[in-house]
Amino acid sequence: MNEKTGKKISQEELALRLGLAKNHIGLIERGQTNTTVDVLYGIAKEFKIDIISLFDFNEL
């Protein structure tokens, strides 16, 4: 379940929808890789949230 939206979706399903490898989604979730704005936009679109919601500026 996505912590910010409460919507259930597996890493595998999200990766499939975005045309990415499942492990890439995991790396993004853990902050272990950089990704493109296009991928972030796709994630936000899948969860029907504003892209800014994917960022936590309080962690900086």
C-alpha positions in Angstrom: 0.0 0.0 0.0 1.3 3.4 -0.8 1.9 5.4 2.4 0.8 8.7 0.9 -2.3 7.7 -0.9 -3.5 4.5 0.8 -3.9 2.9 -2.6 -2.8 -0.8 -3.0 -0.5 -1.6 -5.8 2.5 -3.9 -5.9 5.9 -2.9 -7.1 5.5 -5.5 -9.9 2.2 -4.0 -11.0 3.5 -0.4 -10.9 6.6 -1.5 -12.9 4.5 -3.2 -15.5 2.3 -0.2 -15.9 5.3 2.1 -16.3 7.4 -0.3 -18.5 10.1 -0.6 -15.9 11.9 -3.4 -14.0 10.4 -4.3 -10.7 13.7 -3.8 -8.9 13.9 -0.2 -10.3 10.7 0.7 -8.4 12.2 -0.7 -5.2 15.4 1.3 -5.7 13.3 4.5 -6.2 11.3 3.8 -3.1 14.4 3.3 -1.0 16.1 6.4 -2.5 19.0 4.3 -3.8 18.8 5.5 -7.4 18.0 8.6 -9.4 15.3 8.5 -11.9 13.8 10.7 -14.6 11.0 13.3 -14.3 9.1 11.2 -16.8 9.1 8.2 -14.4 8.1 10.3 -11.4 5.3 11.8 -13.5 4.2 8.3 -14.4 4.2 7.2 -10.7 2.2 10.3 -9.7 -0.3 9.6 -12.5 -0.8 6.0 -11.5 -1.6 7.1 -7.9 -3.6 10.1 -9.1 -1.6 12.5 -7.0 0.3 15.7 -7.7 4.0 15.0 -8.5 5.1 17.3 -5.7 3.5 14.7 -3.2 6.3 12.3 -4.1 8.9 14.6 -2.4 9.5 15.2 1.2 11.3 18.5 1.5 11.5 18.2 5.3 14.2 15.5 4.9 16.7 17.9 3.4 
